[in-house]
Amino acid sequence: MITAMVLALVLAIALGMLRFLRGPTDVDRVIALDILFASAVGLCVAAAMASGRELFLDVAIGVALVGFVATVAWARMIDGRADSGRRQP
Amino acid sequence: MSQGGLILAMLGCVVLLIAAAGLFRLTDAISRQHAATKAGTLGLGMILAGAALYGGDWAWGGRALTILAILFVTLPVASHMLARAAAKQRFSREEIDRAPLYPRQ
């Protein structure tokens, strides 16, 4: 059962990675990063369930926080670049 | 109890996989984000609820609730900022200002 969970999550990571490499705009890449972080949290939970130790749930808390900060930072960067690009001409 | 937790977590993984498939089925950055954020929230919520049921005590449930609270507070903020950046990149300032807030009757 946990093997099937990990397989589904790895497939989701593969799809997200493909979109990350292919994405036509930067926003697509950041959205793919969001999916990758969500899958990483899911993999941490799967590790906790497989090993029976709740230590991995603490790792998942850290991954969730880092994912939020990363998404906000990239969104602000894209936002600022869209502003300055418009003012230039 | 632990069987139910396993099944719930498995369903959450399938929902997360559907969210990742939405990155390819949909055509537009903003609609892709709609798939990723909403289905991702539901999938992670189901995975964490399954983990809390699987563990069965407060050491698991408390941590799962903490992650869930963090995600429910931070994901809407992050997706709002990302959608604003996407809209700014795609439309000009005048187009955004002229767009009606509510559709005309």
N, CA and C atoms of all chains as a GROMACS GRO file, in nm:
protein
  582
    1MET      N    1   0.084  -0.121   0.000
    1MET     CA    2   0.000   0.000   0.000
    1MET      C    3   0.086   0.125   0.000
    2ILE      N    4   0.188   0.126   0.090
    2ILE     CA    5   0.276   0.243   0.094
    2ILE      C    6   0.361   0.248  -0.033
    3THR      N    7   0.393   0.130  -0.090
    3THR     CA    8   0.465   0.128  -0.218
    3THR      C    9   0.384   0.197  -0.327
    4ALA      N   10   0.252   0.170  -0.329
    4ALA     CA   11   0.167   0.234  -0.430
    4ALA      C   12   0.163   0.385  -0.408
    5MET      N   13   0.160   0.427  -0.279
    5MET     CA   14   0.164   0.570  -0.249
    5MET      C   15   0.289   0.634  -0.307
    6VAL      N   16   0.404   0.569  -0.280
    6VAL     CA   17   0.531   0.627  -0.326
    6VAL      C   18   0.536   0.630  -0.478
    7LEU      N   19   0.481   0.524  -0.542
    7LEU     CA   20   0.480   0.522  -0.689
    7LEU      C   21   0.398   0.637  -0.746
    8ALA      N   22   0.277   0.660  -0.687
    8ALA     CA   23   0.193   0.770  -0.736
    8ALA      C   24   0.264   0.903  -0.717
    9LEU      N   25   0.331   0.920  -0.601
    9LEU     CA   26   0.399   1.048  -0.576
    9LEU      C   27   0.517   1.067  -0.670
   10VAL      N   28   0.589   0.957  -0.699
   10VAL     CA   29   0.704   0.970  -0.790
   10VAL      C   30   0.657   1.004  -0.931
   11LEU      N   31   0.541   0.949  -0.970
   11LEU     CA   32   0.484   0.983  -1.101
   11LEU      C   33   0.446   1.132  -1.104
   12ALA      N   34   0.388   1.180  -0.993
   12ALA     CA   35   0.354   1.323  -0.986
   12ALA      C   36   0.480   1.408  -0.995
   13ILE      N   37   0.588   1.364  -0.930
   13ILE     CA   38   0.714   1.440  -0.936
   13ILE      C   39   0.768   1.440  -1.078
   14ALA      N   40   0.755   1.325  -1.149
   14ALA     CA   41   0.803   1.319  -1.286
   14ALA      C   42   0.726   1.416  -1.375
   15LEU      N   43   0.592   1.420  -1.358
   15LEU     CA   44   0.511   1.513  -1.438
   15LEU      C   45   0.549   1.658  -1.407
   16GLY      N   46   0.566   1.688  -1.276
   16GLY     CA   47   0.603   1.824  -1.238
   16GLY      C   48   0.739   1.863  -1.293
   17MET      N   49   0.833   1.768  -1.292
   17MET     CA   50   0.967   1.795  -1.344
   17MET      C   51   0.963   1.824  -1.493
   18LEU      N   52   0.878   1.747  -1.565
   18LEU     CA   53   0.865   1.769  -1.710
   18LEU      C   54   0.810   1.909  -1.737
   19ARG      N   55   0.709   1.948  -1.659
   19ARG     CA   56   0.652   2.082  -1.677
   19ARG      C   57   0.754   2.188  -1.639
   20PHE      N   58   0.836   2.156  -1.537
   20PHE     CA   59   0.940   2.250  -1.494
   20PHE      C   60   1.040   2.273  -1.606
   21LEU      N   61   1.078   2.165  -1.675
   21LEU     CA   62   1.176   2.181  -1.782
   21LEU      C   63   1.116   2.246  -1.905
   22ARG      N   64   0.986   2.219  -1.931
   22ARG     CA   65   0.928   2.260  -2.057
   22ARG      C   66   0.861   2.396  -2.049
   23GLY      N   67   0.804   2.429  -1.929
   23GLY     CA   68   0.715   2.543  -1.909
   23GLY      C   69   0.746   2.663  -1.993
   24PRO      N   70   0.650   2.712  -2.070
   24PRO     CA   71   0.680   2.825  -2.157
   24PRO      C   72   0.712   2.954  -2.080
   25THR      N   73   0.647   2.978  -1.968
   25THR     CA   74   0.677   3.100  -1.893
   25THR      C   75   0.734   3.065  -1.756
   26ASP      N   76   0.786   3.167  -1.688
   26ASP     CA   77   0.843   3.144  -1.555
   26ASP      C   78   0.736   3.105  -1.454
   27VAL      N   79   0.611   3.157  -1.475
   27VAL     CA   80   0.504   3.126  -1.381
   27VAL      C   81   0.476   2.975  -1.383
   28ASP      N   82   0.480   2.915  -1.504
   28ASP     CA   83   0.459   2.771  -1.513
   28ASP      C   84   0.563   2.695  -1.432
   29ARG      N   85   0.686   2.743  -1.436
   29ARG     CA   86   0.792   2.673  -1.362
   29ARG      C   87   0.767   2.682  -1.213
   30VAL      N   88   0.722   2.801  -1.166
   30VAL     CA   89   0.699   2.814  -1.021
   30VAL      C   90   0.580   2.726  -0.979
   31ILE      N   91   0.478   2.714  -1.067
   31ILE     CA   92   0.365   2.627  -1.036
   31ILE      C   93   0.411   2.481  -1.026
   32ALA      N   94   0.500   2.441  -1.119
   32ALA     CA   95   0.556   2.306  -1.112
   32ALA      C   96   0.634   2.287  -0.983
   33LEU      N   97   0.705   2.392  -0.940
   33LEU     CA   98   0.779   2.384  -0.812
   33LEU      C   99   0.683   2.363  -0.695
   34ASP      N  100   0.565   2.426  -0.703
   34ASP     CA  101   0.462   2.407  -0.600
   34ASP      C  102   0.423   2.260  -0.590
   35ILE      N  103   0.397   2.199  -0.707
   35ILE     CA  104   0.361   2.057  -0.709
   35ILE      C  105   0.475   1.971  -0.655
   36LEU      N  106   0.600   2.008  -0.688
   36LEU     CA  107   0.714   1.930  -0.641
   36LEU      C  108   0.724   1.937  -0.489
   37PHE      N  109   0.699   2.058  -0.432
   37PHE     CA  110   0.704   2.070  -0.286
   37PHE      C  111   0.590   1.991  -0.221
   38ALA      N  112   0.471   1.995  -0.282
   38ALA     CA  113   0.359   1.918  -0.226
   38ALA      C  114   0.391   1.769  -0.228
   39SER      N  115   0.451   1.722  -0.338
   39SER     CA  116   0.488   1.581  -0.346
   39SER      C  117   0.596   1.547  -0.245
   40ALA      N  118   0.687   1.643  -0.217
   40ALA     CA  119   0.792   1.618  -0.118
   40ALA      C  120   0.731   1.600   0.020
   41VAL      N  121   0.630   1.685   0.053
   41VAL     CA  122   0.561   1.668   0.182
   41VAL      C  123   0.494   1.531   0.188
   42GLY      N  124   0.429   1.492   0.075
   42GLY     CA  125   0.366   1.360   0.072
   42GLY      C  126   0.466   1.247   0.090
   43LEU      N  127   0.585   1.262   0.030
   43LEU     CA  128   0.688   1.157   0.045
   43LEU      C  129   0.738   1.150   0.189
   44CYS      N  130   0.749   1.267   0.255
   44CYS     CA  131   0.789   1.267   0.397
   44CYS      C  132   0.686   1.191   0.479
   45VAL      N  133   0.556   1.216   0.452
   45VAL     CA  134   0.451   1.146   0.527
   45VAL      C  135   0.458   0.996   0.498
   46ALA      N  136   0.485   0.960   0.371
   46ALA     CA  137   0.496   0.818   0.337
   46ALA      C  138   0.613   0.754   0.411
   47ALA      N  139   0.725   0.829   0.424
   47ALA     CA  140   0.839   0.776   0.499
   47ALA      C  141   0.803   0.756   0.645
   48ALA      N  142   0.726   0.852   0.702
   48ALA     CA  143   0.685   0.837   0.841
   48ALA      C  144   0.596   0.715   0.858
   49MET      N  145   0.504   0.691   0.760
   49MET     CA  146   0.415   0.576   0.773
   49MET      C  147   0.490   0.445   0.753
   50ALA      N  148   0.589   0.446   0.663
   50ALA     CA  149   0.663   0.321   0.637
   50ALA      C  150   0.751   0.283   0.754
   51SER      N  151   0.814   0.384   0.819
   51SER     CA  152   0.907   0.351   0.927
   51SER      C  153   0.840   0.352   1.064
   52GLY      N  154   0.719   0.412   1.072
   52GLY     CA  155   0.651   0.416   1.201
   52GLY      C  156   0.709   0.518   1.297
   53ARG      N  157   0.792   0.609   1.249
   53ARG     CA  158   0.850   0.711   1.337
   53ARG      C  159   0.794   0.847   1.297
   54GLU      N  160   0.748   0.924   1.397
   54GLU     CA  161   0.686   1.052   1.364
   54GLU      C  162   0.789   1.161   1.340
   55LEU      N  163   0.918   1.126   1.349
   55LEU     CA  164   1.023   1.223   1.321
   55LEU      C  165   1.010   1.281   1.180
   56PHE      N  166   0.967   1.197   1.085
   56PHE     CA  167   0.960   1.243   0.946
   56PHE      C  168   0.849   1.345   0.927
   57LEU      N  169   0.749   1.346   1.016
   57LEU     CA  170   0.646   1.449   1.006
   57LEU      C  171   0.705   1.586   1.041
   58ASP      N  172   0.805   1.589   1.131
   58ASP     CA  173   0.873   1.716   1.159
   58ASP      C  174   0.947   1.766   1.036
   59VAL      N  175   1.008   1.671   0.962
   59VAL     CA  176   1.073   1.710   0.836
   59VAL      C  177   0.970   1.769   0.740
   60ALA      N  178   0.849   1.710   0.738
   60ALA     CA  179   0.744   1.760   0.648
   60ALA      C  180   0.704   1.902   0.684
   61ILE      N  181   0.703   1.935   0.816
   61ILE     CA  182   0.673   2.073   0.857
   61ILE      C  183   0.775   2.169   0.796
   62GLY      N  184   0.904   2.130   0.806
   62GLY     CA  185   1.009   2.215   0.749
   62GLY      C  186   0.995   2.231   0.600
   63VAL      N  187   0.965   2.122   0.530
   63VAL     CA  188   0.950   2.130   0.383
   63VAL      C  189   0.834   2.220   0.346
   64ALA      N  190   0.723   2.212   0.421
   64ALA     CA  191   0.607   2.296   0.390
   64ALA      C  192   0.642   2.444   0.407
   65LEU      N  193   0.717   2.477   0.514
   65LEU     CA  194   0.754   2.618   0.536
   65LEU      C  195   0.849   2.667   0.428
   66VAL      N  196   0.948   2.584   0.391
   66VAL     CA  197   1.042   2.626   0.287
   66VAL      C  198   0.969   2.645   0.154
   67GLY      N  199   0.868   2.558   0.127
   67GLY     CA  200   0.793   2.571   0.003
   67GLY      C  201   0.719   2.703  -0.004
   68PHE      N  202   0.659   2.745   0.108
   68PHE     CA  203   0.589   2.873   0.109
   68PHE      C  204   0.684   2.988   0.080
   69VAL      N  205   0.798   2.989   0.151
   69VAL     CA  206   0.892   3.100   0.133
   69VAL      C  207   0.945   3.102  -0.010
   70ALA      N  208   0.974   2.984  -0.066
   70ALA     CA  209   1.027   2.979  -0.203
   70ALA      C  210   0.925   3.031  -0.303
   71THR      N  211   0.798   2.989  -0.289
   71THR     CA  212   0.697   3.034  -0.384
   71THR      C  213   0.677   3.184  -0.376
   72VAL      N  214   0.671   3.238  -0.253
   72VAL     CA  215   0.650   3.383  -0.240
   72VAL      C  216   0.768   3.459  -0.297
   73ALA      N  217   0.891   3.410  -0.273
   73ALA     CA  218   1.008   3.481  -0.324
   73ALA      C  219   1.009   3.483  -0.476
   74TRP      N  220   0.980   3.367  -0.538
   74TRP     CA  221   0.980   3.365  -0.685
   74TRP      C  222   0.868   3.451  -0.741
   75ALA      N  223   0.750   3.448  -0.675
   75ALA     CA  224   0.638   3.528  -0.725
   75ALA      C  225   0.672   3.676  -0.718
   76ARG      N  226   0.737   3.719  -0.609
   76ARG     CA  227   0.774   3.860  -0.599
   76ARG      C  228   0.876   3.898  -0.705
   77MET      N  229   0.968   3.804  -0.735
   77MET     CA  230   1.068   3.834  -0.837
   77MET      C  231   1.004   3.850  -0.974
   78ILE      N  232   0.911   3.759  -1.010
   78ILE     CA  233   0.844   3.770  -1.139
   78ILE      C  234   0.762   3.897  -1.146
   79ASP      N  235   0.694   3.928  -1.034
   79ASP     CA  236   0.612   4.048  -1.024
   79ASP      C  237   0.696   4.174  -1.049
   80GLY      N  238   0.809   4.182  -0.979
   80GLY     CA  239   0.894   4.299  -0.994
   80GLY      C  240   0.950   4.313  -1.134
   81ARG      N  241   0.983   4.198  -1.196
   81ARG     CA  242   1.037   4.205  -1.330
   81ARG      C  243   0.932   4.249  -1.430
   82ALA      N  244   0.804   4.205  -1.409
   82ALA     CA  245   0.697   4.249  -1.499
   82ALA      C  246   0.677   4.400  -1.488
   83ASP      N  247   0.690   4.454  -1.366
   83ASP     CA  248   0.677   4.599  -1.348
   83ASP      C  249   0.786   4.674  -1.421
   84SER      N  250   0.913   4.635  -1.398
   84SER     CA  251   1.023   4.711  -1.454
   84SER      C  252   1.029   4.695  -1.605
   85GLY      N  253   0.986   4.579  -1.657
   85GLY     CA  254   0.987   4.559  -1.801
   85GLY      C  255   0.888   4.650  -1.870
   86ARG      N  256   0.776   4.683  -1.801
   86ARG     CA  257   0.676   4.768  -1.864
   86ARG      C  258   0.721   4.913  -1.862
   87ARG      N  259   0.792   4.953  -1.756
   87ARG     CA  260   0.830   5.093  -1.745
   87ARG      C  261   0.940   5.129  -1.845
   88GLN      N  262   1.015   5.030  -1.888
   88GLN     CA  263   1.132   5.058  -1.969
   88GLN      C  264   1.101   5.127  -2.102
   89PRO      N  265   1.005   5.080  -2.184
   89PRO     CA  266   0.981   5.151  -2.310
   89PRO      C  267   0.908   5.281  -2.284
   90MET      N  268  -0.862   0.097   1.207
   90MET     CA  269  -0.825   0.238   1.203
   90MET      C  270  -0.707   0.260   1.110
   91SER      N  271  -0.605   0.177   1.119
   91SER     CA  272  -0.486   0.202   1.038
   91SER      C  273  -0.512   0.166   0.892
   92GLN      N  274  -0.605   0.068   0.869
   92GLN     CA  275  -0.640   0.039   0.730
   92GLN      C  276  -0.706   0.161   0.663
   93GLY      N  277  -0.801   0.222   0.739
   93GLY     CA  278  -0.867   0.341   0.685
   93GLY      C  279  -0.768   0.453   0.658
   94GLY      N  280  -0.670   0.470   0.748
   94GLY     CA  281  -0.569   0.572   0.726
   94GLY      C  282  -0.489   0.547   0.600
   95LEU      N  283  -0.452   0.420   0.578
   95LEU     CA  284  -0.376   0.387   0.458
   95LEU      C  285  -0.456   0.417   0.332
   96ILE      N  286  -0.586   0.381   0.334
   96ILE     CA  287  -0.668   0.403   0.215
   96ILE      C  288  -0.684   0.553   0.189
   97LEU      N  289  -0.705   0.631   0.298
   97LEU     CA  290  -0.720   0.776   0.282
   97LEU      C  291  -0.592   0.838   0.225
   98ALA      N  292  -0.476   0.794   0.277
   98ALA     CA  293  -0.349   0.849   0.227
   98ALA      C  294  -0.328   0.811   0.081
   99MET      N  295  -0.367   0.689   0.046
   99MET     CA  296  -0.353   0.644  -0.094
   99MET      C  297  -0.439   0.730  -0.186
  100LEU      N  298  -0.565   0.757  -0.143
  100LEU     CA  299  -0.653   0.842  -0.223
  100LEU      C  300  -0.594   0.983  -0.238
  101GLY      N  301  -0.533   1.032  -0.128
  101GLY     CA  302  -0.470   1.164  -0.137
  101GLY      C  303  -0.358   1.166  -0.239
  102CYS      N  304  -0.279   1.058  -0.244
  102CYS     CA  305  -0.172   1.051  -0.345
  102CYS      C  306  -0.229   1.052  -0.485
  103VAL      N  307  -0.344   0.982  -0.504
  103VAL     CA  308  -0.405   0.981  -0.638
  103VAL      C  309  -0.453   1.121  -0.675
  104VAL      N  310  -0.510   1.194  -0.576
  104VAL     CA  311  -0.555   1.332  -0.605
  104VAL      C  312  -0.437   1.420  -0.641
  105LEU      N  313  -0.324   1.401  -0.570
  105LEU     CA  314  -0.204   1.479  -0.602
  105LEU      C  315  -0.153   1.446  -0.742
  106LEU      N  316  -0.167   1.319  -0.781
  106LEU     CA  317  -0.128   1.279  -0.917
  106LEU      C  318  -0.219   1.344  -1.020
  107ILE      N  319  -0.348   1.355  -0.987
  107ILE     CA  320  -0.441   1.423  -1.079
  107ILE      C  321  -0.402   1.571  -1.092
  108ALA      N  322  -0.360   1.632  -0.979
  108ALA     CA  323  -0.315   1.771  -0.985
  108ALA      C  324  -0.196   1.785  -1.077
  109ALA      N  325  -0.102   1.689  -1.070
  109ALA     CA  326   0.016   1.695  -1.157
  109ALA      C  327  -0.024   1.672  -1.302
  110ALA      N  328  -0.126   1.586  -1.326
  110ALA     CA  329  -0.172   1.566  -1.463
  110ALA      C  330  -0.239   1.692  -1.516
  111GLY      N  331  -0.302   1.770  -1.424
  111GLY     CA  332  -0.364   1.895  -1.465
  111GLY      C  333  -0.263   1.994  -1.519
  112LEU      N  334  -0.136   1.983  -1.479
  112LEU     CA  335  -0.033   2.070  -1.535
  112LEU      C  336  -0.018   2.048  -1.684
  113PHE      N  337  -0.058   1.929  -1.732
  113PHE     CA  338  -0.042   1.902  -1.875
  113PHE      C  339  -0.172   1.911  -1.951
  114ARG      N  340  -0.285   1.884  -1.884
  114ARG     CA  341  -0.413   1.887  -1.954
  114ARG      C  342  -0.457   2.030  -1.984
  115LEU      N  343  -0.421   2.123  -1.894
  115LEU     CA  344  -0.471   2.259  -1.909
  115LEU      C  345  -0.372   2.342  -1.990
  116THR      N  346  -0.425   2.450  -2.050
  116THR     CA  347  -0.348   2.516  -2.156
  116THR      C  348  -0.279   2.643  -2.112
  117ASP      N  349  -0.314   2.696  -1.993
  117ASP     CA  350  -0.283   2.833  -1.962
  117ASP      C  351  -0.217   2.836  -1.823
  118ALA      N  352  -0.129   2.932  -1.799
  118ALA     CA  353  -0.059   2.933  -1.671
  118ALA      C  354  -0.157   2.949  -1.554
  119ILE      N  355  -0.257   3.034  -1.569
  119ILE     CA  356  -0.347   3.059  -1.457
  119ILE      C  357  -0.438   2.939  -1.434
  120SER      N  358  -0.485   2.873  -1.542
  120SER     CA  359  -0.569   2.755  -1.522
  120SER      C  360  -0.485   2.638  -1.469
  121ARG      N  361  -0.358   2.632  -1.509
  121ARG     CA  362  -0.271   2.529  -1.450
  121ARG      C  363  -0.256   2.552  -1.301
  122GLN      N  364  -0.247   2.679  -1.262
  122GLN     CA  365  -0.231   2.707  -1.120
  122GLN      C  366  -0.357   2.671  -1.042
  123HIS      N  367  -0.472   2.690  -1.106
  123HIS     CA  368  -0.597   2.649  -1.041
  123HIS      C  369  -0.596   2.500  -1.012
  124ALA      N  370  -0.550   2.420  -1.110
  124ALA     CA  371  -0.543   2.275  -1.085
  124ALA      C  372  -0.443   2.244  -0.975
  125ALA      N  373  -0.323   2.305  -0.983
  125ALA     CA  374  -0.217   2.267  -0.891
  125ALA      C  375  -0.252   2.305  -0.747
  126THR      N  376  -0.306   2.426  -0.727
  126THR     CA  377  -0.327   2.471  -0.589
  126THR      C  378  -0.445   2.400  -0.524
  127LYS      N  379  -0.559   2.395  -0.596
  127LYS     CA  380  -0.678   2.340  -0.530
  127LYS      C  381  -0.665   2.189  -0.510
  128ALA      N  382  -0.627   2.118  -0.618
  128ALA     CA  383  -0.615   1.973  -0.603
  128ALA      C  384  -0.498   1.938  -0.511
  129GLY      N  385  -0.392   2.022  -0.512
  129GLY     CA  386  -0.280   1.996  -0.422
  129GLY      C  387  -0.321   2.010  -0.276
  130THR      N  388  -0.402   2.112  -0.246
  130THR     CA  389  -0.448   2.129  -0.108
  130THR      C  390  -0.533   2.010  -0.064
  131LEU      N  391  -0.627   1.969  -0.152
  131LEU     CA  392  -0.713   1.855  -0.116
  131LEU      C  393  -0.630   1.728  -0.098
  132GLY      N  394  -0.535   1.706  -0.190
  132GLY     CA  395  -0.454   1.584  -0.182
  132GLY      C  396  -0.370   1.579  -0.056
  133LEU      N  397  -0.304   1.693  -0.024
  133LEU     CA  398  -0.221   1.694   0.097
  133LEU      C  399  -0.307   1.680   0.221
  134GLY      N  400  -0.426   1.742   0.220
  134GLY     CA  401  -0.515   1.727   0.335
  134GLY      C  402  -0.554   1.582   0.357
  135MET      N  403  -0.584   1.511   0.246
  135MET     CA  404  -0.621   1.370   0.261
  135MET      C  405  -0.503   1.286   0.307
  136ILE      N  406  -0.383   1.315   0.254
  136ILE     CA  407  -0.265   1.238   0.297
  136ILE      C  408  -0.240   1.259   0.446
  137LEU      N  409  -0.251   1.385   0.492
  137LEU     CA  410  -0.220   1.412   0.633
  137LEU      C  411  -0.328   1.355   0.724
  138ALA      N  412  -0.455   1.362   0.681
  138ALA     CA  413  -0.560   1.299   0.762
  138ALA      C  414  -0.538   1.149   0.770
  139GLY      N  415  -0.495   1.089   0.658
  139GLY     CA  416  -0.465   0.946   0.661
  139GLY      C  417  -0.350   0.914   0.754
  140ALA      N  418  -0.247   1.001   0.756
  140ALA     CA  419  -0.134   0.977   0.846
  140ALA      C  420  -0.177   0.988   0.991
  141ALA      N  421  -0.266   1.085   1.021
  141ALA     CA  422  -0.313   1.099   1.159
  141ALA      C  423  -0.393   0.976   1.201
  142LEU      N  424  -0.476   0.924   1.109
  142LEU     CA  425  -0.552   0.802   1.142
  142LEU      C  426  -0.460   0.682   1.156
  143TYR      N  427  -0.356   0.677   1.071
  143TYR     CA  428  -0.264   0.563   1.073
  143TYR      C  429  -0.185   0.558   1.202
  144GLY      N  430  -0.136   0.676   1.247
  144GLY     CA  431  -0.060   0.679   1.372
  144GLY      C  432  -0.150   0.651   1.491
  145GLY      N  433  -0.268   0.719   1.492
  145GLY     CA  434  -0.366   0.688   1.594
  145GLY      C  435  -0.346   0.757   1.727
  146ASP      N  436  -0.236   0.829   1.750
  146ASP     CA  437  -0.221   0.901   1.877
  146ASP      C  438  -0.189   1.047   1.849
  147TRP      N  439  -0.172   1.126   1.957
  147TRP     CA  440  -0.158   1.270   1.939
  147TRP      C  441  -0.021   1.309   1.887
  148ALA      N  442   0.079   1.222   1.902
  148ALA     CA  443   0.210   1.255   1.845
  148ALA      C  444   0.198   1.268   1.694
  149TRP      N  445   0.115   1.182   1.631
  149TRP     CA  446   0.095   1.192   1.486
  149TRP      C  447  -0.011   1.298   1.454
  150GLY      N  448  -0.121   1.294   1.528
  150GLY     CA  449  -0.231   1.384   1.496
  150GLY      C  450  -0.194   1.531   1.513
  151GLY      N  451  -0.119   1.561   1.620
  151GLY     CA  452  -0.080   1.699   1.642
  151GLY      C  453   0.010   1.750   1.533
  152ARG      N  454   0.107   1.666   1.491
  152ARG     CA  455   0.197   1.710   1.384
  152ARG      C  456   0.122   1.725   1.252
  153ALA      N  457   0.031   1.629   1.225
  153ALA     CA  458  -0.047   1.640   1.100
  153ALA      C  459  -0.133   1.766   1.101
  154LEU      N  460  -0.192   1.796   1.217
  154LEU     CA  461  -0.274   1.919   1.225
  154LEU      C  462  -0.188   2.043   1.208
  155THR      N  463  -0.064   2.040   1.263
  155THR     CA  464   0.026   2.156   1.246
  155THR      C  465   0.058   2.178   1.099
  156ILE      N  466   0.094   2.070   1.028
  156ILE     CA  467   0.126   2.085   0.886
  156ILE      C  468   0.004   2.136   0.811
  157LEU      N  469  -0.114   2.082   0.846
  157LEU     CA  470  -0.237   2.121   0.777
  157LEU      C  471  -0.266   2.269   0.800
  158ALA      N  472  -0.247   2.316   0.926
  158ALA     CA  473  -0.270   2.457   0.955
  158ALA      C  474  -0.174   2.545   0.876
  159ILE      N  475  -0.045   2.505   0.873
  159ILE     CA  476   0.054   2.583   0.798
  159ILE      C  477   0.014   2.590   0.650
  160LEU      N  478  -0.026   2.474   0.594
  160LEU     CA  479  -0.060   2.472   0.451
  160LEU      C  480  -0.184   2.555   0.423
  161PHE      N  481  -0.286   2.545   0.509
  161PHE     CA  482  -0.410   2.618   0.481
  161PHE      C  483  -0.391   2.768   0.495
  162VAL      N  484  -0.292   2.811   0.577
  162VAL     CA  485  -0.268   2.956   0.587
  162VAL      C  486  -0.180   3.002   0.472
  163THR      N  487  -0.078   2.924   0.436
  163THR     CA  488   0.022   2.975   0.342
  163THR      C  489  -0.013   2.952   0.196
  164LEU      N  490  -0.084   2.844   0.163
  164LEU     CA  491  -0.107   2.815   0.020
  164LEU      C  492  -0.192   2.920  -0.050
  165PRO      N  493  -0.302   2.972   0.010
  165PRO     CA  494  -0.377   3.078  -0.058
  165PRO      C  495  -0.295   3.204  -0.080
  166VAL      N  496  -0.211   3.240   0.020
  166VAL     CA  497  -0.128   3.360   0.005
  166VAL      C  498  -0.032   3.343  -0.112
  167ALA      N  499   0.037   3.227  -0.113
  167ALA     CA  500   0.136   3.204  -0.218
  167ALA      C  501   0.071   3.200  -0.355
  168SER      N  502  -0.046   3.133  -0.366
  168SER     CA  503  -0.108   3.122  -0.498
  168SER      C  504  -0.164   3.256  -0.542
  169HIS      N  505  -0.209   3.338  -0.447
  169HIS     CA  506  -0.256   3.472  -0.486
  169HIS      C  507  -0.143   3.554  -0.544
  170MET      N  508  -0.026   3.552  -0.478
  170MET     CA  509   0.086   3.631  -0.528
  170MET      C  510   0.130   3.581  -0.665
  171LEU      N  511   0.128   3.448  -0.680
  171LEU     CA  512   0.170   3.390  -0.809
  171LEU      C  513   0.072   3.427  -0.920
  172ALA      N  514  -0.059   3.424  -0.888
  172ALA     CA  515  -0.158   3.458  -0.990
  172ALA      C  516  -0.148   3.605  -1.027
  173ARG      N  517  -0.117   3.691  -0.928
  173ARG     CA  518  -0.102   3.833  -0.959
  173ARG      C  519   0.017   3.855  -1.051
  174ALA      N  520   0.127   3.784  -1.023
  174ALA     CA  521   0.244   3.797  -1.110
  174ALA      C  522   0.211   3.748  -1.251
  175ALA      N  523   0.135   3.637  -1.260
  175ALA     CA  524   0.100   3.584  -1.393
  175ALA      C  525   0.012   3.682  -1.469
  176ALA      N  526  -0.085   3.744  -1.400
  176ALA     CA  527  -0.175   3.839  -1.466
  176ALA      C  528  -0.098   3.962  -1.510
  177LYS      N  529  -0.003   4.007  -1.427
  177LYS     CA  530   0.075   4.125  -1.463
  177LYS      C  531   0.164   4.098  -1.582
  178GLN      N  532   0.215   3.973  -1.590
  178GLN     CA  533   0.302   3.940  -1.701
  178GLN      C  534   0.223   3.932  -1.832
  179ARG      N  535   0.096   3.892  -1.821
  179ARG     CA  536   0.022   3.862  -1.943
  179ARG      C  537  -0.059   3.982  -1.994
  180PHE      N  538  -0.120   4.058  -1.900
  180PHE     CA  539  -0.203   4.170  -1.942
  180PHE      C  540  -0.135   4.299  -1.906
  181SER      N  541  -0.170   4.406  -1.979
  181SER     CA  542  -0.113   4.537  -1.946
  181SER      C  543  -0.197   4.601  -1.836
  182ARG      N  544  -0.142   4.707  -1.779
  182ARG     CA  545  -0.209   4.776  -1.668
  182ARG      C  546  -0.348   4.825  -1.711
  183GLU      N  547  -0.359   4.877  -1.834
  183GLU     CA  548  -0.487   4.932  -1.880
  183GLU      C  549  -0.590   4.821  -1.895
  184GLU      N  550  -0.547   4.705  -1.946
  184GLU     CA  551  -0.641   4.594  -1.963
  184GLU      C  552  -0.695   4.547  -1.828
  185ILE      N  553  -0.607   4.543  -1.727
  185ILE     CA  554  -0.652   4.500  -1.594
  185ILE      C  555  -0.750   4.602  -1.537
  186ASP      N  556  -0.721   4.733  -1.559
  186ASP     CA  557  -0.810   4.835  -1.504
  186ASP      C  558  -0.946   4.834  -1.574
  187ARG      N  559  -0.947   4.804  -1.705
  187ARG     CA  560  -1.072   4.810  -1.779
  187ARG      C  561  -1.158   4.686  -1.757
  188ALA      N  562  -1.100   4.575  -1.709
  188ALA     CA  563  -1.177   4.452  -1.694
  188ALA      C  564  -1.284   4.472  -1.587
  189PRO      N  565  -1.410   4.435  -1.615
  189PRO     CA  566  -1.517   4.456  -1.517
  189PRO      C  567  -1.502   4.361  -1.399
  190LEU      N  568  -1.533   4.412  -1.279
  190LEU     CA  569  -1.523   4.329  -1.159
  190LEU      C  570  -1.633   4.223  -1.159
  191TYR      N  571  -1.753   4.263  -1.205
  191TYR     CA  572  -1.863   4.168  -1.217
  191TYR      C  573  -1.908   4.168  -1.362
  192PRO      N  574  -1.948   4.054  -1.416
  192PRO     CA  575  -1.998   4.052  -1.554
  192PRO      C  576  -2.127   4.130  -1.567
  193ARG      N  577  -2.142   4.196  -1.684
  193ARG     CA  578  -2.264   4.276  -1.706
  193ARG      C  579  -2.384   4.183  -1.713
  194GLN      N  580  -2.498   4.236  -1.662
  194GLN     CA  581  -2.620   4.154  -1.666
  194GLN      C  582  -2.676   4.151  -1.808
   0.00000   0.00000   0.00000
